[in-house]
Amino acid sequence: DEDFKNNLKYYFDVESLIDYYCFQYMICGLDALGKNQIYITYDGMKWFATAYDMDSTWGSYWDGTREVSSAYRMQEDYETGVNGTSNLLYDRLEEHFKQEIYNRYQILRNGPMSLSSVMEEFDKFLSICTQEMIDEDFDAYPGIPGRDYNNFKQIRKYAVERYNYTDDCIEEMVTEEIQANKLY
């Protein structure tokens, strides 16, 4: 445990891992901590986390056939969690960098990933990608599921619920750590 905490920085950009973790939790990237991540490097030594295949975000199941609960517990509910396994890197990050995750989450949540900032980015996107273009896409690909529910109104509602849920999860992570330290 000590070796992991002290030496992770030599192999991974820890800040990018924490940002990735917080970001995926906030958007409910269903399989982002399980299988859908890419790591990049500039020198072949230190790796940075990046997002990949974000079809399962903001409450949409990967195939668009249904909505996912805003209280979806990332690693615990992900399909690999069924057999007791998950992404060991993020398990250990949670275990050994709780305070760092909490601190960074507060910065992201109140800054670039604030609800207002995220909704503003969606507004910008929708000013470019008009409803007419969206309708044309559905006409060209009529088999796309989720047409009736997967829209900006749904994303906005989901984001509010998800952010409240994630706030509680991140707070609980640190609260448990503080309580555990008091016992010793």
N, CA, C and O of each residue as an XYZ file, in Angstrom:
736
protein
N       0.819     -1.205      0.000
C       0.000      0.000      0.000
C       0.859      1.263      0.000
O       0.611      2.207     -0.751
N       1.863      1.254      0.852
C       2.757      2.410      0.917
C       3.517      2.581     -0.397
O       3.669      3.692     -0.905
N       3.986      1.468     -0.929
C       4.711      1.481     -2.192
C       3.816      2.030     -3.317
O       4.265      2.839     -4.129
N       2.580      1.598     -3.361
C       1.641      2.072     -4.376
C       1.454      3.583     -4.276
O       1.585      4.297     -5.271
N       1.153      4.058     -3.096
C       0.905      5.494     -2.921
C       2.153      6.323     -3.235
O       2.054      7.371     -3.873
N       3.295      5.872     -2.801
C       4.525      6.642     -2.998
C       5.065      6.589     -4.421
O       5.727      7.528     -4.861
N       4.796      5.511     -5.144
C       5.431      5.321     -6.449
C       4.496      5.405     -7.651
O       4.964      5.362     -8.789
N       3.203      5.521     -7.435
C       2.268      5.617     -8.550
C       2.637      6.769     -9.475
O       2.490      6.660    -10.693
N       3.112      7.865     -8.908
C       3.461      9.067     -9.683
C       4.569      8.822    -10.703
O       4.725      9.610    -11.636
N       5.330      7.762    -10.547
C       6.385      7.463    -11.506
C       5.855      6.736    -12.745
O       6.535      6.660    -13.768
N       4.660      6.215    -12.642
C       4.078      5.441    -13.736
C       2.841      6.098    -14.347
O       2.557      5.924    -15.532
N       2.119      6.846    -13.537
C       0.892      7.513    -13.986
C       0.910      8.957    -13.557
O       1.453      9.297    -12.505
N       0.317      9.805    -14.370
C       0.036     11.161    -13.935
C      -1.170     11.048    -13.005
O      -2.305     10.917    -13.464
N      -0.924     11.098    -11.718
C      -1.964     10.845    -10.720
C      -3.106     11.843    -10.862
O      -4.268     11.485    -10.675
N      -2.786     13.085    -11.190
C      -3.834     14.088    -11.357
C      -4.774     13.708    -12.498
O      -5.981     13.928    -12.403
N      -4.230     13.139    -13.577
C      -5.100     12.734    -14.682
C      -5.976     11.556    -14.280
O      -7.126     11.470    -14.709
N      -5.448     10.642    -13.461
C      -6.268      9.530    -12.967
C      -7.404     10.050    -12.099
O      -8.541      9.592    -12.216
N      -7.102     10.993    -11.242
C      -8.122     11.560    -10.347
C      -9.150     12.341    -11.157
O     -10.349     12.219    -10.908
N      -8.704     13.137    -12.114
C      -9.640     13.869    -12.979
C     -10.546     12.903    -13.732
O     -11.759     13.103    -13.804
N      -9.957     11.870    -14.284
C     -10.717     10.870    -15.031
C     -11.759     10.214    -14.125
O     -12.923     10.077    -14.502
N     -11.338      9.818    -12.953
C     -12.230      9.186    -11.985
C     -13.406     10.108    -11.657
O     -14.563      9.692    -11.723
N     -13.107     11.350    -11.305
C     -14.162     12.311    -10.952
C     -15.090     12.565    -12.136
O     -16.312     12.548    -11.986
N     -14.516     12.798    -13.299
C     -15.294     13.070    -14.504
C     -16.244     11.916    -14.815
O     -17.430     12.132    -15.064
N     -15.725     10.702    -14.800
C     -16.563      9.546    -15.131
C     -17.665      9.339    -14.101
O     -18.785      8.964    -14.447
N     -17.344      9.583    -12.844
C     -18.381      9.480    -11.816
C     -19.475     10.515    -12.065
O     -20.662     10.205    -11.954
N     -19.082     11.735    -12.400
C     -20.047     12.819    -12.588
C     -20.965     12.565    -13.772
O     -22.159     12.854    -13.695
N     -20.435     12.031    -14.862
C     -21.255     11.810    -16.048
C     -21.858     10.407    -16.077
O     -22.590     10.060    -17.004
N     -21.553      9.615    -15.076
C     -21.979      8.216    -14.979
C     -21.533      7.438    -16.217
O     -22.347      6.852    -16.932
N     -20.233      7.447    -16.449
C     -19.659      6.654    -17.530
C     -19.682      5.199    -17.132
O     -18.746      4.707    -16.501
N     -20.752      4.502    -17.497
C     -21.028      3.159    -16.971
C     -19.846      2.210    -17.012
O     -19.527      1.562    -16.016
N     -19.201      2.130    -18.154
C     -18.116      1.162    -18.278
C     -16.740      1.829    -18.340
O     -15.751      1.203    -18.718
N     -16.696      3.086    -17.969
C     -15.456      3.855    -18.075
C     -14.385      3.425    -17.084
O     -13.195      3.563    -17.365
N     -14.783      2.913    -15.943
C     -13.797      2.429    -14.979
C     -13.564      0.931    -15.145
O     -12.650      0.370    -14.543
N     -14.382      0.295    -15.953
C     -14.241     -1.138    -16.156
C     -13.401     -1.500    -17.357
O     -12.476     -2.307    -17.258
N     -13.724     -0.898    -18.504
C     -13.002     -1.313    -19.709
C     -12.745     -0.177    -20.694
O     -11.888     -0.321    -21.566
N     -13.435      0.919    -20.590
C     -13.338      1.940    -21.627
C     -12.486      3.120    -21.202
O     -12.990      4.210    -20.932
N     -11.216      2.887    -21.151
C     -10.273      3.970    -20.929
C      -9.047      3.733    -21.803
O      -8.696      2.602    -22.140
N      -8.422      4.829    -22.150
C      -7.186      4.767    -22.922
C      -6.147      5.547    -22.126
O      -6.442      6.590    -21.541
N      -4.947      5.030    -22.116
C      -3.850      5.718    -21.460
C      -2.854      6.145    -22.534
O      -2.502      5.368    -23.422
N      -2.416      7.376    -22.437
C      -1.456      7.903    -23.404
C      -0.173      8.278    -22.673
O      -0.172      8.525    -21.467
N       0.914      8.314    -23.431
C       2.199      8.678    -22.853
C       2.998      9.491    -23.861
O       2.855      9.325    -25.073
N       3.823     10.352    -23.348
C       4.714     11.131    -24.188
C       6.128     10.563    -24.174
O       6.916     10.792    -25.091
N       6.431      9.819    -23.117
C       7.798      9.337    -22.954
C       7.898      7.821    -22.758
O       8.994      7.301    -22.550
N       6.781      7.113    -22.820
C       6.791      5.665    -22.620
C       6.951      5.252    -21.175
O       7.080      4.062    -20.886
N       6.947      6.204    -20.260
C       7.149      5.913    -18.839
C       5.928      6.305    -18.003
O       5.401      5.491    -17.245
N       5.488      7.542    -18.145
C       4.368      8.048    -17.351
C       3.133      8.111    -18.244
O       3.186      8.617    -19.365
N       2.018      7.586    -17.725
C       0.789      7.452    -18.500
C      -0.293      8.394    -17.980
O      -0.386      8.668    -16.784
N      -1.104      8.880    -18.915
C      -2.204      9.798    -18.626
C      -3.515      9.131    -19.017
O      -3.593      8.471    -20.053
N      -4.542      9.300    -18.197
C      -5.850      8.716    -18.470
C      -6.642      9.615    -19.414
O      -6.641     10.838    -19.275
N      -7.313      8.994    -20.368
C      -8.193      9.725    -21.277
C      -9.492      8.948    -21.451
O      -9.530      7.729    -21.280
N     -10.542      9.662    -21.788
C     -11.861      9.042    -21.966
C     -11.978      8.410    -23.348
O     -11.362      8.863    -24.313
N     -12.773      7.367    -23.419
C     -12.966      6.619    -24.655
C     -14.375      6.038    -24.676
O     -14.911      5.674    -23.629
N     -14.968      5.950    -25.838
C     -16.237      5.247    -26.049
C     -17.295      5.673    -25.039
O     -17.715      4.878    -24.198
N     -17.709      6.889    -25.123
C     -18.612      7.448    -24.112
C     -20.079      7.302    -24.509
O     -20.854      8.255    -24.421
N     -20.449      6.099    -24.948
C     -21.838      5.857    -25.317
C     -22.729      5.629    -24.094
O     -23.952      5.724    -24.194
N     -22.144      5.340    -22.984
C     -22.903      5.083    -21.756
C     -22.671      6.210    -20.760
O     -21.994      6.022    -19.749
N     -23.227      7.369    -21.045
C     -23.067      8.529    -20.176
C     -24.400      9.249    -20.027
O     -25.326      9.041    -20.812
N     -24.480     10.090    -19.017
C     -25.659     10.930    -18.772
C     -26.965     10.137    -18.748
O     -28.009     10.620    -19.187
N     -26.890      8.917    -18.229
C     -28.106      8.138    -18.026
C     -28.507      7.236    -19.165
O     -29.556      6.597    -19.097
N     -27.716      7.165    -20.196
C     -28.047      6.309    -21.330
C     -27.297      4.990    -21.213
O     -26.082      4.971    -21.013
N     -28.023      3.900    -21.337
C     -27.387      2.590    -21.382
C     -26.616      2.484    -22.694
O     -26.957      3.170    -23.657
N     -25.606      1.658    -22.754
C     -24.675      1.621    -23.883
C     -25.359      1.477    -25.235
O     -24.872      2.022    -26.225
N     -26.463      0.764    -25.301
C     -27.116      0.581    -26.601
C     -28.304      1.523    -26.793
O     -29.029      1.424    -27.783
N     -28.497      2.432    -25.846
C     -29.556      3.426    -25.974
C     -30.954      2.908    -25.734
O     -31.922      3.631    -25.970
N     -31.090      1.679    -25.271
C     -32.420      1.086    -25.122
C     -33.108      1.467    -23.820
O     -34.315      1.273    -23.676
N     -32.356      2.003    -22.879
C     -32.976      2.338    -21.591
C     -32.140      3.361    -20.844
O     -30.983      3.623    -21.174
N     -32.760      3.923    -19.839
C     -32.057      4.859    -18.970
C     -31.458      4.099    -17.797
O     -31.936      3.030    -17.418
N     -30.424      4.661    -17.244
C     -29.741      4.086    -16.095
C     -30.013      4.986    -14.897
O     -30.104      6.206    -15.041
N     -30.138      4.405    -13.748
C     -30.390      5.165    -12.531
C     -29.289      6.192    -12.281
O     -28.112      5.921    -12.515
N     -29.677      7.353    -11.810
C     -28.676      8.380    -11.463
C     -27.886      7.969    -10.229
O     -26.881      8.601     -9.903
N     -28.323      6.923     -9.539
C     -27.616      6.407     -8.370
C     -26.813      5.151     -8.718
O     -26.577      4.301     -7.860
N     -26.404      5.045     -9.958
C     -25.585      3.916    -10.403
C     -24.213      4.021     -9.754
O     -23.502      5.009     -9.938
N     -23.845      2.991     -8.992
C     -22.558      2.973     -8.291
C     -21.499      2.441     -9.250
O     -21.502      1.259     -9.591
N     -20.621      3.290     -9.671
C     -19.704      2.983    -10.766
C     -19.080      1.595    -10.698
O     -19.531      0.698    -11.411
N     -18.093      1.391     -9.896
C     -17.398      0.105     -9.900
C     -18.281     -1.019     -9.352
O     -18.240     -2.145     -9.848
N     -19.064     -0.711     -8.347
C     -19.851     -1.753     -7.706
C     -20.938     -2.299     -8.617
O     -21.253     -3.487     -8.547
N     -21.519     -1.464     -9.471
C     -22.608     -1.900    -10.334
C     -22.159     -2.308    -11.725
O     -22.928     -2.915    -12.471
N     -20.944     -1.988    -12.078
C     -20.478     -2.335    -13.413
C     -20.452     -3.850    -13.570
O     -20.234     -4.581    -12.604
N     -20.672     -4.306    -14.775
C     -20.798     -5.742    -15.045
C     -19.657     -6.568    -14.462
O     -19.892     -7.687    -14.008
N     -18.432     -6.055    -14.459
C     -17.328     -6.836    -13.897
C     -17.478     -6.975    -12.387
O     -16.923     -7.900    -11.794
N     -18.217     -6.074    -11.765
C     -18.422     -6.159    -10.325
C     -19.275     -7.338     -9.913
O     -19.270     -7.738     -8.749
N     -20.007     -7.895    -10.862
C     -20.889     -9.020    -10.567
C     -20.101    -10.202    -10.026
O     -20.551    -10.883     -9.104
N     -18.933    -10.446    -10.595
C     -18.142    -11.586    -10.124
C     -17.054    -11.175     -9.132
O     -16.111    -11.926     -8.889
N     -17.192     -9.984     -8.565
C     -16.288     -9.564     -7.515
C     -15.013     -8.904     -7.997
O     -14.114     -8.644     -7.198
N     -14.919     -8.629     -9.283
C     -13.724     -7.965     -9.788
C     -14.075     -6.559    -10.264
O     -15.230     -6.270    -10.576
N     -13.105     -5.720    -10.314
C     -13.283     -4.372    -10.863
C     -11.911     -3.896    -11.303
O     -10.968     -4.687    -11.345
N     -11.786     -2.646    -11.625
C     -10.524     -2.092    -12.072
C      -9.645     -1.837    -10.848
O      -9.895     -0.906    -10.083
N      -8.644     -2.644    -10.674
C      -7.793     -2.574     -9.489
C      -7.101     -1.217     -9.361
O      -6.914     -0.718     -8.251
N      -6.720     -0.620    -10.490
C      -6.079      0.686    -10.437
C      -6.998      1.702     -9.757
O      -6.560      2.442     -8.875
N      -8.267      1.741    -10.161
C      -9.184      2.722     -9.578
C      -9.649      2.316     -8.177
O      -9.968      3.175     -7.354
N      -9.687      1.014     -7.908
C      -9.947      0.567     -6.531
C      -8.874      1.116     -5.593
O      -9.175      1.661     -4.532
N      -7.632      0.962     -6.003
C      -6.514      1.399     -5.163
C      -6.418      2.922     -5.114
O      -6.035      3.485     -4.089
N      -6.762      3.586     -6.208
C      -6.795      5.044     -6.210
C      -7.813      5.528     -5.174
O      -7.529      6.433     -4.390
N      -9.007      4.914     -5.180
C     -10.030      5.254     -4.182
C      -9.507      5.031     -2.764
O      -9.731      5.844     -1.868
N      -8.825      3.940     -2.587
C      -8.361      3.560     -1.255
C      -7.254      4.472     -0.725
O      -7.238      4.797      0.463
N      -6.334      4.886     -1.588
C      -5.138      5.579     -1.124
C      -5.061      7.064     -1.453
O      -4.137      7.748     -1.014
N      -6.024      7.570     -2.222
C      -6.002      8.983     -2.606
C      -7.355      9.644     -2.333
O      -7.797     10.501     -3.098
N      -7.994      9.250     -1.262
C      -9.334      9.760     -0.943
C      -9.355     11.278     -0.804
O     -10.200     11.950     -1.395
N      -8.450     11.795     -0.045
C      -8.446     13.242      0.180
C      -8.147     13.986     -1.113
O      -8.744     15.027     -1.389
N      -7.228     13.455     -1.901
C      -6.891     14.083     -3.178
C      -8.088     14.060     -4.133
O      -8.350     15.034     -4.839
N      -8.804     12.942     -4.144
C     -10.015     12.841     -4.973
C     -11.042     13.862     -4.501
O     -11.628     14.585     -5.307
N     -11.249     13.915     -3.212
C     -12.217     14.860     -2.651
C     -11.841     16.307     -3.015
O     -12.688     17.070     -3.480
N     -10.597     16.671     -2.807
C     -10.155     18.040     -3.088
C     -10.331     18.392     -4.565
O     -10.829     19.468     -4.894
N      -9.926     17.493     -5.442
C     -10.037     17.771     -6.879
C     -11.497     17.809     -7.315
O     -11.883     18.626     -8.151
N     -12.291     16.930     -6.751
C     -13.714     16.928     -7.073
C     -14.348     18.282     -6.753
O     -15.151     18.801     -7.528
N     -13.978     18.844     -5.607
C     -14.532     20.149     -5.225
C     -14.165     21.220     -6.252
O     -14.990     22.069     -6.591
N     -12.943     21.179     -6.737
C     -12.500     22.151     -7.745
C     -13.276     21.953     -9.041
O     -13.786     22.913     -9.617
N     -13.363     20.714     -9.496
C     -14.083     20.431    -10.739
C     -15.567     20.765    -10.614
O     -16.158     21.379    -11.502
N     -16.144     20.356     -9.515
C     -17.595     20.522     -9.299
C     -17.985     21.991     -9.233
O     -19.087     22.361     -9.639
N     -17.100     22.821     -8.729
C     -17.395     24.247     -8.594
C     -16.775     25.081     -9.703
O     -16.886     26.307     -9.698
N     -16.120     24.418    -10.660
C     -15.466     25.133    -11.754
C     -15.862     24.555    -13.099
O     -17.015     24.668    -13.515
N     -14.894     23.926    -13.789
C     -15.161     23.484    -15.160
C     -16.241     22.417    -15.291
O     -16.856     22.308    -16.351
N     -16.490     21.632    -14.256
C     -17.544     20.623    -14.310
C     -18.763     21.022    -13.487
O     -19.576     20.169    -13.132
N     -18.894     22.295    -13.184
C     -20.103     22.728    -12.476
C     -21.300     22.465    -13.375
O     -21.168     22.393    -14.597
N     -22.432     22.326    -12.780
C     -23.642     22.047    -13.545
C     -23.888     23.141    -14.580
O     -24.247     22.849    -15.721
N     -23.698     24.382    -14.191
C     -23.935     25.477    -15.140
C     -22.940     25.439    -16.292
O     -23.321     25.698    -17.434
N     -21.678     25.124    -16.026
C     -20.673     25.042    -17.097
C     -20.989     23.913    -18.067
O     -20.890     24.082    -19.282
N     -21.365     22.773    -17.533
C     -21.677     21.621    -18.385
C     -22.920     21.904    -19.228
O     -22.939     21.613    -20.424
N     -23.941     22.461    -18.618
C     -25.161     22.760    -19.370
C     -24.898     23.832    -20.434
O     -25.504     23.806    -21.505
N     -24.016     24.752    -20.144
C     -23.639     25.771    -21.131
C     -22.968     25.124    -22.343
O     -23.208     25.532    -23.479
N     -22.127     24.115    -22.101
C     -21.479     23.409    -23.208
C     -22.498     22.633    -24.040
O     -22.398     22.583    -25.266
N     -23.473     22.032    -23.369
C     -24.542     21.358    -24.118
C     -25.330     22.374    -24.944
O     -25.674     22.098    -26.093
N     -25.616     23.531    -24.379
C     -26.313     24.590    -25.118
C     -25.522     24.994    -26.361
O     -26.091     25.149    -27.441
N     -24.217     25.163    -26.206
C     -23.364     25.522    -27.349
C     -23.433     24.449    -28.433
O     -23.552     24.755    -29.620
N     -23.356     23.202    -28.011
C     -23.421     22.089    -28.966
C     -24.755     22.097    -29.696
O     -24.803     21.926    -30.914
N     -25.829     22.293    -28.956
C     -27.153     22.270    -29.575
C     -27.405     23.470    -30.475
O     -28.281     23.421    -31.339
N     -26.657     24.537    -30.288
C     -26.800     25.671    -31.206
C     -26.140     25.357    -32.548
O     -26.472     25.965    -33.566
N     -25.211     24.411    -32.545
C     -24.553     23.973    -33.780
C     -25.287     22.773    -34.373
O     -25.533     22.712    -35.578
N     -25.626     21.837    -33.521
C     -26.308     20.613    -33.934
C     -27.807     20.819    -33.693
O     -28.313     20.522    -32.611
N     -28.497     21.319    -34.686
C     -29.900     21.702    -34.545
C     -30.824     20.488    -34.458
O     -30.427     19.367    -34.776
N     -32.039     20.725    -34.031
C     -33.039     19.657    -33.978
C     -33.265     19.076    -35.371
O     -33.497     17.876    -35.520
N     -33.199     19.927    -36.382
C     -33.356     19.451    -37.766
C     -32.273     18.435    -38.118
O     -32.551     17.421    -38.759
N     -31.040     18.709    -37.700
C     -29.944     17.772    -37.960
C     -30.145     16.470    -37.196
O     -29.883     15.387    -37.720
N     -30.607     16.579    -35.967
C     -30.870     15.389    -35.161
C     -31.963     14.546    -35.820
O     -31.835     13.326    -35.921
N     -33.039     15.202    -36.269
C     -34.129     14.488    -36.945
C     -33.632     13.809    -38.220
O     -34.025     12.679    -38.511
N     -32.773     14.486    -38.983
C     -32.196     13.897    -40.198
C     -31.389     12.652    -39.867
O     -31.431     11.665    -40.601
N     -30.657     12.700    -38.768
C     -29.872     11.549    -38.335
C     -30.781     10.368    -38.004
O     -30.507      9.235    -38.401
N     -31.857     10.638    -37.278
C     -32.808      9.563    -36.963
C     -33.489      9.035    -38.214
O     -33.777      7.842    -38.306
N     -33.751      9.909    -39.179
C     -34.347      9.453    -40.440
C     -33.377      8.570    -41.213
O     -33.776      7.564    -41.800
N     -32.105      8.948    -41.210
C     -31.088      8.172    -41.919
C     -30.802      6.840    -41.225
O     -30.476      5.848    -41.876
N     -30.928      6.833    -39.906
C     -30.655      5.626    -39.112
C     -31.839      5.364    -38.189
O     -31.755      5.624    -36.989
N     -32.935      4.854    -38.733
C     -34.162      4.700    -37.937
C     -34.057      3.667    -36.805
O     -34.911      3.634    -35.919
N     -33.038      2.845    -36.831
C     -32.888      1.833    -35.788
C     -32.248      2.345    -34.508
O     -32.109      1.587    -33.548
N     -31.853      3.618    -34.472
C     -31.218      4.167    -33.274
C     -32.239      4.174    -32.142
O     -33.279      4.823    -32.255
N     -31.957      3.462    -31.055
C     -32.907      3.468    -29.929
C     -32.774      4.741    -29.092
O     -31.819      5.500    -29.253
N     -33.718      4.961    -28.220
C     -33.641      6.073    -27.283
C     -34.140      7.391    -27.830
O     -33.977      8.426    -27.184
N     -34.738      7.379    -28.994
C     -35.178      8.630    -29.614
C     -36.180      9.379    -28.745
O     -36.179     10.609    -28.703
N     -37.020      8.640    -28.065
C     -38.084      9.269    -27.282
C     -37.606      9.877    -25.968
O     -38.235     10.801    -25.453
N     -36.524      9.381    -25.431
C     -36.113      9.885    -24.114
C     -34.740     10.547    -24.104
O     -34.469     11.377    -23.236
N     -33.889     10.207    -25.028
C     -32.512     10.677    -24.986
C     -32.404     12.058    -25.628
O     -32.195     12.178    -26.835
N     -32.550     13.097    -24.809
C     -32.529     14.464    -25.317
C     -31.957     15.389    -24.244
O     -31.616     14.954    -23.144
N     -31.860     16.655    -24.582
C     -31.244     17.605    -23.664
C     -32.036     17.744    -22.366
O     -31.448     17.886    -21.294
N     -33.339     17.705    -22.455
C     -34.173     17.794    -21.249
C     -33.857     16.630    -20.306
O     -33.733     16.824    -19.097
N     -33.728     15.442    -20.853
C     -33.393     14.258    -20.058
C     -32.000     14.397    -19.469
O     -31.788     14.080    -18.299
N     -31.046     14.869    -20.267
C     -29.669     15.017    -19.788
C     -29.608     16.026    -18.645
O     -28.936     15.789    -17.640
N     -30.306     17.147    -18.796
C     -30.305     18.175    -17.745
C     -30.876     17.610    -16.434
O     -30.287     17.786    -15.368
N     -32.004     16.943    -16.525
C     -32.634     16.348    -15.329
C     -31.693     15.304    -14.712
O     -31.494     15.274    -13.498
N     -31.133     14.471    -15.550
C     -30.229     13.433    -15.077
C     -28.998     14.039    -14.413
O     -28.565     13.574    -13.359
N     -28.437     15.070    -15.026
C     -27.223     15.703    -14.489
C     -27.462     16.249    -13.083
O     -26.612     16.090    -12.207
N     -28.598     16.885    -12.859
C     -28.919     17.409    -11.523
C     -28.963     16.270    -10.515
O     -28.372     16.368     -9.439
N     -29.652     15.199    -10.853
C     -29.753     14.045     -9.951
C     -28.388     13.388     -9.746
O     -28.021     13.036     -8.625
N     -27.651     13.229    -10.825
C     -26.360     12.552    -10.743
C     -25.361     13.358     -9.935
O     -24.616     12.796     -9.132
N     -25.338     14.662    -10.137
C     -24.417     15.504     -9.382
C     -24.716     15.428     -7.892
O     -23.792     15.345     -7.082
N     -25.978     15.455     -7.523
C     -26.342     15.333     -6.109
C     -25.875     13.990     -5.554
O     -25.331     13.921     -4.453
N     -26.090     12.939     -6.314
C     -25.657     11.611     -5.902
C     -24.128     11.553     -5.765
O     -23.611     11.040     -4.772
N     -23.413     12.077     -6.761
C     -21.947     12.038     -6.744
C     -21.391     12.886     -5.608
O     -20.410     12.504     -4.970
N     -22.013     14.033     -5.353
C     -21.608     14.847     -4.197
C     -21.624     13.998     -2.932
O     -20.677     14.015     -2.146
N     -22.707     13.258     -2.748
C     -22.843     12.412     -1.555
C     -21.783     11.315     -1.523
O     -21.200     11.049     -0.472
N     -21.528     10.680     -2.659
C     -20.530      9.599     -2.721
C     -19.134     10.101     -2.375
O     -18.409      9.466     -1.609
N     -18.767     11.231     -2.939
C     -17.431     11.774     -2.698
C     -17.306     12.229     -1.241
O     -16.273     12.014     -0.607
N     -18.335     12.842     -0.728
C     -18.338     13.267      0.680
C     -18.226     12.052      1.602
O     -17.480     12.072      2.581
N     -18.963     11.010      1.284
C     -18.942      9.787      2.092
C     -17.556      9.140      2.079
O     -17.110      8.603      3.093
N     -16.882      9.193      0.937
C     -15.545      8.609      0.823
C     -14.600      9.233      1.844
O     -13.841      8.520      2.502
N     -14.640     10.534      1.980
C     -13.747     11.236      2.896
C     -14.244     11.119      4.330
O     -13.440     10.991      5.254
N     -15.539     11.161      4.523
C     -16.108     11.039      5.864
C     -15.739      9.699      6.480
O     -15.396      9.628      7.661
N     -15.808      8.628      5.678
C     -15.413      7.311      6.177
C     -13.939      7.306      6.572
O     -13.566      6.699      7.576
N     -13.105      7.976      5.792
C     -11.679      8.053      6.097
C     -11.445      8.808      7.406
O     -10.638      8.388      8.236
N     -12.146      9.908      7.584
C     -11.998     10.701      8.806
C     -12.450      9.903     10.018
O     -11.793      9.919     11.060
N     -13.575      9.203      9.881
C     -14.080      8.387     10.974
C     -13.122      7.243     11.302
O     -12.898      6.932     12.472
N     -12.558      6.619     10.268
C     -11.603      5.529     10.478
C     -10.373      6.038     11.215
O      -9.864      5.352     12.102
N      -9.889      7.212     10.874
C      -8.719      7.781     11.543
C      -9.006      8.100     13.001
O      -8.120      7.970     13.847
N     -10.218      8.512     13.307
C     -10.593      8.820     14.696
C     -10.579      7.563     15.560
O     -10.308      7.633     16.759
N     -10.870      6.422     14.958
C     -10.878      5.174     15.723
C      -9.493      4.794     16.209
O      -9.354      4.112     17.224
N      -8.463      5.231     15.491
C      -7.098      4.883     15.866
C      -6.493      6.001     16.674
O      -5.339      5.907     17.092
